[in-house]
Amino acid sequence: MSPLAIGNASAGQTLRLNWPDGREQRLGHVELRRRCPCSQCRALRLRGMTPQVDDRVRIIELNPQGYGLQLVFSDGHRRGIYPWQYLQQLP
């Protein structure tokens, strides 16, 4: 299930997703970068490490991919595609 609306507040550092069930979800840019689902970031987490992320990182580009959303961050990281189901599970 994809969201009905997607908003990105770079100044507020939040990604806003409005889901068909009426729920609005707000996710912080830094936390999204830390939870990147790409193979490189996932491998770090499997080794018990956390990707090092600057607290000033921002989402600078959103690219819908059908089954999810590719996020491009101000630190140059662009490898992760966040499936809609994965985004829905994030607090």
C-alpha positions as CSV (number, residue, x, y, z in Angstrom):
1,M,0.0,0.0,0.0
2,S,1.5,3.3,-1.1
3,P,0.9,6.6,0.7
4,L,-1.7,9.1,-0.7
5,A,0.7,12.0,-0.1
6,I,4.4,12.5,0.5
7,G,5.9,15.7,1.9
8,N,9.5,16.5,2.7
9,A,10.3,19.4,5.1
10,S,14.0,19.9,4.7
11,A,14.1,22.7,7.3
12,G,12.1,20.6,9.7
13,Q,14.1,17.5,8.9
14,T,11.0,15.3,8.5
15,L,9.5,13.2,5.8
16,R,5.7,13.1,6.0
17,L,3.6,10.2,4.7
18,N,-0.2,10.2,4.6
19,W,-1.5,6.6,4.4
20,P,-4.9,5.5,3.0
21,D,-6.0,4.4,6.5
22,G,-5.9,8.1,7.5
23,R,-2.7,7.8,9.5
24,E,-0.1,10.5,9.1
25,Q,3.5,9.4,9.7
26,R,6.5,11.7,10.3
27,L,10.0,10.3,10.1
28,G,13.2,12.2,10.8
29,H,15.8,12.5,8.1
30,V,18.7,11.4,10.4
31,E,16.8,8.3,11.6
32,L,15.8,7.4,8.0
33,R,19.5,7.6,7.0
34,R,20.5,5.4,9.9
35,R,17.9,2.8,9.0
36,C,18.8,2.7,5.3
37,P,17.9,-0.7,3.8
38,C,20.6,-0.8,1.2
39,S,23.0,-3.8,1.3
40,Q,25.9,-1.8,2.5
41,C,24.1,-0.3,5.5
42,R,22.3,-3.6,6.3
43,A,25.7,-5.4,6.4
44,L,27.0,-2.8,8.9
45,R,24.0,-3.5,11.2
46,L,24.4,-7.2,10.9
47,R,27.9,-6.8,12.2
48,G,26.5,-4.9,15.2
49,M,27.6,-1.5,13.8
50,T,25.5,1.6,13.1
51,P,26.1,3.7,10.0
52,Q,27.7,7.0,11.1
53,V,25.3,9.8,10.2
54,D,25.9,13.5,10.7
55,D,23.0,15.1,12.6
56,R,22.7,17.7,9.9
57,V,21.9,15.3,7.1
58,R,18.8,16.1,5.0
59,I,16.8,14.4,2.4
60,I,17.4,16.4,-0.8
61,E,15.5,14.2,-3.3
62,L,12.6,11.8,-3.3
63,N,12.3,9.3,-6.2
64,P,9.2,7.0,-6.1
65,Q,10.1,3.5,-7.4
66,G,6.6,1.9,-7.5
67,Y,7.1,-0.4,-4.5
68,G,8.9,2.2,-2.4
69,L,10.8,5.4,-2.2
70,Q,14.5,6.1,-3.1
71,L,15.8,8.8,-0.7
72,V,18.8,10.9,-1.7
73,F,20.6,12.4,1.3
74,S,22.8,15.5,1.6
75,D,25.8,13.3,2.5
76,G,25.6,11.8,-1.0
77,H,24.0,8.5,0.0
78,R,21.4,7.3,-2.5
79,R,21.6,3.6,-2.5
80,G,18.6,2.7,-0.4
81,I,15.1,2.1,-1.7
82,Y,12.7,2.1,1.2
83,P,9.8,-0.2,0.5
84,W,6.4,1.2,1.5
85,Q,5.9,-1.7,4.0
86,Y,9.3,-1.0,5.6
87,L,8.4,2.7,6.0
88,Q,5.0,1.9,7.6
89,Q,6.8,-0.2,10.3
90,L,9.1,2.6,11.3
91,P,8.2,4.5,14.5
